[in-house]
């Protein structure tokens, strides 16, 4: 009985997959909202036309949309790994957990780079920016080292 229950239990992955998909859709709409809000402010408020402020806003929009796409990739990946096959582009096919973790790692690196760029553009405190950059570099270095060691095994 337990064996049958566990074999049928793959549907449990539907809930996380569905929640990630809903999150991806929400973030997509939120990114559009932030973009239109920014455009509205630029057109109606002269103080919002500062280049640094605009760069920060548009970097935030990219970050939101990137996160939306990441959630979608993970929703698809979990579904394919645990529930069933989908008709997708070949680059989106996930065949094992390591592929999913690899995609997550590359996305984490990209999000960290975007977050650092956003902080760099704001440039409020040079020492904080330097320390943040060093922390981002350390995390990226550890992730690259981990996957380099893992690929050798």
Long-range contacts (C-beta under 8 A, 24 or more apart in sequence): 10-82, 10-83, 11-83, 12-82, 13-78, 13-79, 13-81, 13-82, 13-83, 14-79, 14-83, 16-78, 17-75, 17-76, 17-78, 17-79, 17-82, 17-83, 18-75, 20-71, 20-72, 20-74, 20-75, 20-78, 21-71, 21-72, 21-75, 23-68, 23-71, 24-68, 24-69, 24-70, 24-71, 24-72, 24-75, 25-68, 27-64, 27-65, 27-67, 27-68, 27-71, 28-65, 28-68, 30-64, 31-61, 31-64, 31-65, 31-68, 34-60, 34-61, 34-64, 35-61, 52-121, 52-122, 52-123, 55-121, 56-118, 56-121, 56-122, 59-114, 59-117, 59-118, 59-121, 60-118, 62-114, 63-111, 63-114, 63-115, 63-118, 66-107, 66-110, 66-111, 66-114, 67-111, 70-103, 70-104, 70-107, 70-111, 73-103, 73-107, 74-100, 74-103, 74-104, 77-103, 98-150, 102-147, 105-143, 105-146, 105-147, 108-139, 108-143, 109-140, 109-143, 109-144, 112-136, 112-139, 112-140, 113-140
